[in-house]
Amino acid sequence: MTDQSTINEIVREWMFSLPVLVVQIVGLVIAIGRRREYPKVAALVIISCALTIFTFVLIPVVIHVLIHIGVIRFTVIAVAWSLTGNCLAAVSAGLLIYAAFLGRSQNIAR
């Protein structure tokens, strides 16, 4: 596999992930903008968005590099990527769910 084909594969993976990446980047920008008003919620959203961006951007690069230099095989990567990606997605979703309810009053709209 050439360096150019590795780069093409990484860019192709990013293109498939583009909608999720755009939403996470917008969420990150909004959370950074609102961090003074809602510091705990913004911190959780920032961590969640950063985890998701990390999952979709950095992990594919690392995987392709490790395959390219022959450190690991594709089958090992498929299992590792699936496990790592799903665990990070679960943590990210959990943080967003927690942030949605953080600091809410018990007596809202009763």
Residue pairs with C-beta under 8 A, 6 or more apart in sequence:
1 67
1 68
3 68
6 64
6 65
6 68
9 64
10 60
10 61
10 64
13 60
14 21
14 56
14 57
14 60
17 56
17 57
20 52
20 56
21 53
21 56
21 57
24 49
24 52
24 53
24 56
25 49
25 53
27 45
27 48
27 49
28 45
28 46
28 49
28 50
28 53
30 45
31 41
31 42
31 45
31 46
31 49
32 42
32 46
34 41
34 42
35 42
35 43
35 46
38 103
40 99
40 102
40 103
41 99
41 102
41 103
44 95
44 96
44 98
44 99
44 102
45 95
45 96
45 99
47 95
48 91
48 92
48 93
48 95
48 96
48 99
49 92
51 88
51 91
51 92
51 95
52 88
52 89
52 92
54 88
55 84
55 85
55 88
55 89
55 92
59 81
59 84
59 85
63 77
63 80
63 81
66 72
66 77
67 73
67 74
67 77
72 80
